[in-house]
Amino acid sequence: MTSPAPEEVFYTAEFIDGPLEGQVDSRVLVQGAHDSRISMVSLVEGIETLFWYDEVDERDVQGRIHVRYRFDATDSDPYVPEDQPE
């Protein structure tokens, strides 16, 4: 049995809003599928904060799966956006 090519086991995750807006990650496909919901841990003022993101859509970009994710503020830990005063 041969191993799949690297581009067949990874996909691109793009975070379109929320605290990780603009971040793009390379993630591993699990059993050939991408995650419909992603949890991400990030440091906010030195405190680990859990953010949840849900799939918006998926498309093929030059032979690689590209999935866009939207921030789920309801299920995520609270945070203050940089452009808003506390």
Secondary structure per residue as TSV (DSSP state, phi and psi in degrees):
chain	resnum	aa	ss	phi	psi
A	1	M	-	360.0	137.1
A	2	T	-	-98.1	151.8
A	3	S	-	-77.9	145.5
A	4	P	-	-65.8	152.6
A	5	A	-	-64.6	149.7
A	6	P	H	-51.9	-38.9
A	7	E	H	-69.6	-13.0
A	8	E	H	-90.5	-10.5
A	9	V	H	-110.9	-2.2
A	10	F	E	-120.1	154.2
A	11	Y	E	-138.0	164.1
A	12	T	E	-100.9	127.9
A	13	A	E	-109.0	125.1
A	14	E	E	-115.9	127.2
A	15	F	E	-96.8	114.1
A	16	I	-	-93.1	-9.1
A	17	D	S	-158.9	-174.1
A	18	G	G	75.1	-164.8
A	19	P	G	-67.3	-21.1
A	20	L	G	-103.6	16.9
A	21	E	T	-50.2	130.3
A	22	G	T	90.1	-13.4
A	23	Q	-	-75.9	139.7
A	24	V	E	-126.8	129.4
A	25	D	E	-123.4	153.4
A	26	S	E	-99.2	122.8
A	27	R	E	-124.1	160.4
A	28	V	E	-91.2	134.1
A	29	L	-	-72.1	136.4
A	30	V	B	-107.0	116.4
A	31	Q	T	52.8	40.0
A	32	G	T	79.3	7.2
A	33	A	B	-126.4	150.8
A	34	H	-	-89.6	166.8
A	35	D	-	-80.1	135.7
A	36	S	S	-85.4	-17.3
A	37	R	E	-141.4	133.5
A	38	I	E	-125.3	137.1
A	39	S	E	-105.5	137.2
A	40	M	E	-129.8	135.5
A	41	V	E	-104.7	132.8
A	42	S	E	-140.0	152.2
A	43	L	E	-86.7	127.4
A	44	V	E	-123.7	111.5
A	45	E	T	51.7	41.7
A	46	G	T	80.6	5.2
A	47	I	E	-113.6	131.2
A	48	E	E	-65.4	129.0
A	49	T	E	-127.6	135.3
A	50	L	E	-98.6	124.7
A	51	F	E	-117.0	137.9
A	52	W	E	-109.5	138.8
A	53	Y	E	-130.2	139.6
A	54	D	E	-114.7	145.2
A	55	E	E	-62.0	136.2
A	56	V	E	-101.7	-52.1
A	57	D	E	-160.0	171.2
A	58	E	E	-138.1	145.4
A	59	R	E	-153.0	164.9
A	60	D	E	-95.9	125.4
A	61	V	E	-122.2	107.1
A	62	Q	T	51.6	45.0
A	63	G	T	82.8	7.3
A	64	R	E	-125.4	139.1
A	65	I	E	-68.7	132.8
A	66	H	E	-124.9	118.7
A	67	V	E	-118.1	131.3
A	68	R	E	-98.6	140.2
A	69	Y	E	-124.4	141.7
A	70	R	E	-110.0	142.2
A	71	F	E	-67.3	134.4
A	72	D	E	-108.0	92.1
A	73	A	T	-67.3	-29.6
A	74	T	T	-63.0	-43.6
A	75	D	T	-90.6	-10.9
A	76	S	S	-87.2	159.6
A	77	D	-	-64.8	148.9
A	78	P	-	-68.0	149.9
A	79	Y	-	-154.8	159.4
A	80	V	-	-107.1	118.3
A	81	P	-	-58.0	148.1
A	82	E	T	-59.8	-29.9
A	83	D	T	-86.5	2.4
A	84	Q	S	-119.3	132.9
A	85	P	-	-70.4	154.8
A	86	E	-	-71.5	360.0
